Amino acid sequence: MQWSRETEWLGLNVIAHRNFGKQHAQVEFEAYFRDGQHRSAHHELSGFINIGGQWYFIDPTVPHPAMKQPCICGSGKKFKACCGKYLKPVA
């Protein structure tokens, strides 16, 4: 969190936006920033879920439930049939 506050954010470029039904989407983007004297870019493909009209980031670093367990989003579906389709396992 400290790093984010000390970083000068220079811009954001949305490369692609893909919808997967009404509840799931992916956004590919590059964020440009300066950290001290260095200019850098961060490229990411992020997953999102729509719950009650609000879009939420699906954090791929959070441990996932087993594929047959209820989904983390609270949809009532099994994880493998919901958000699990859009998340890669963390190595």
Residue pairs with C-beta under 8 A, 6 or more apart in sequence:
3 35
6 35
7 33
7 34
7 35
8 33
8 34
8 35
9 31
9 32
9 33
10 32
10 33
10 34
10 39
11 31
11 32
12 29
12 30
12 31
12 32
13 29
13 30
13 32
14 27
14 28
14 29
15 28
15 29
15 30
16 26
16 27
16 28
17 25
17 26
17 27
17 28
18 25
18 26
18 27
19 25
20 26
20 85
20 86
22 50
23 49
23 50
23 51
23 73
23 75
23 82
24 47
24 48
24 49
24 50
24 83
24 85
24 86
25 47
25 48
25 50
25 55
26 45
26 46
26 47
26 48
26 86
27 45
27 46
27 48
28 43
28 44
28 45
28 46
29 43
29 44
29 46
30 41
30 42
30 43
30 44
31 41
31 42
31 44
32 39
32 40
32 41
33 39
33 40
33 41
33 42
34 40
46 57
46 58
47 57
47 58
47 60
47 83
47 86
47 87
48 55
48 56
48 57
48 58
49 55
49 56
49 58
49 73
49 83
50 56
51 73
51 74
51 75
56 73
58 72
58 73
58 83
58 86
58 87
60 87
60 88
60 90
61 90
62 72
63 90
64 72
64 79
64 84
64 87
64 89
64 90
65 71
65 72
65 79
66 79
67 78
67 79
67 80
67 84
68 78
68 79
68 80
69 78
69 79
70 76
70 77
70 78
70 79
71 77
71 78
71 79
71 81
71 82
71 83
71 84
72 79
72 83
73 82
73 83
75 82
78 84
